[in-house]
Amino acid sequence: MAKLKAGPLHEYLKTLFAVLSQGDAREESFYPALAKLFSDSAQEHGHVDVRVTAQPKKTEGGNPDFRVWDGKQHIIGYIEAKRPGEDNLQIISETEQLKRYRRTFPKRR
């Protein structure tokens, strides 16, 4: 039987499990694995110039956890991460923090 190629998600999940297994991880402990997942996934889909900044400098809307660049110094998005195991993302999505992000960083097509 042929072995399946491990892709970015598989690698992320292995790293996630390892960090969780240590038992002392904070939200920020997962940032390197998330940044790698975002970058590797972009590359896998042909977006070789995409760059991800974890914990970028403060913006007019606050401090999102990640900023995504298109490789030409244009921001294409922001990402707010939560620790694995957060119980209710619906409640989190309605916090003042995320409402402020949605007002400051509207969707673009």
N, C-alpha and C positions, 0 to 999 in steps of 0.2 A: 504494500500500500504506500502510495506517495505521501510524503510529509508536506503539509500545507505551509506556505510561506507566512512567517509571523509578520504582520503589518504593524503600523503605528498604534492601533488600538490594543492589540495583543501586548505589545511592549509596555504601553501605558498601564494596562491592568496588572502586569507583573510587578512593575515599579510601585503602583498604588498599594498592592497587597503587601509588599515588603515594607513600605513606610508605615502602613496601618499596623502591621505586626509588631513594630517596635513599641507601640503603646503610648508614646509620648508626643505624637505629632500634633502640630497646630495647623491651621488652614494654610499658612505660608509654607509649611513643610512639603506641600504637594505642588507648589508653583514650578519647580524645575521640570517635573514630569509633565505637567500640563503644557508648559511652553514647548517642550519637545513634541508632545502630541500634536499641538496646533501646527508647528513648523513642518513636522514630518508628513502630516496629513495634507497640507498645502502642496508640498513637493510631490507627494504621491499622485495628486490630481493635476499636476502640470504647472503649478504656480510656484516656480522655483525662486522667485525674487521676494516672496512674502517673508517678512521679518516680524518677530514677536518680542515685545519688551515686557518683562515681568516687573511689576511695581514701578511703573513709569512716574515721572515727576507729576506733581499735582496739576489738575486741569481746572478750567472754570467751573466744572460740574462736580469736582471732588477728586477722589483718588481711586479710579477703577484699578482692578488688579492687573490687567493686561492691556496693552495697546498693540494693534495689528497694523503693520505698514505694508504698502504694495511694492516696496523695493525702489520706489521713485520718490521717497520722502513724502508720500501722501498717506494720511491716516485712513484706513478702511474700516476700522472698527475698534470697539473697546469690549473687554470681557470682564465680568464680575464673577469671581469664583466663590464657591462655598465649600466648606469641608465635607468630604464624603460622609454620608449618613444623615445629612440635614433632613429632618422629618417632613417638613411641609414647605415645598418650594412655592406653592401658591401664596402662602402667607408672606414669605420672603419677597416675592415679586411685588407685593403691595407696600413694602416699607418705603419710608420717605427717601432713603438713599437711592433705591432703584427708580422711584418716580422722578427724582431729580436727574438721574442719568438719562432717562427717556426724554425728558424735556430738553436737556442740554445736548444730547447726541441723538437727534432724530434719525430714523431709518432713511437710507439712501438706496436708490436702485441704480 
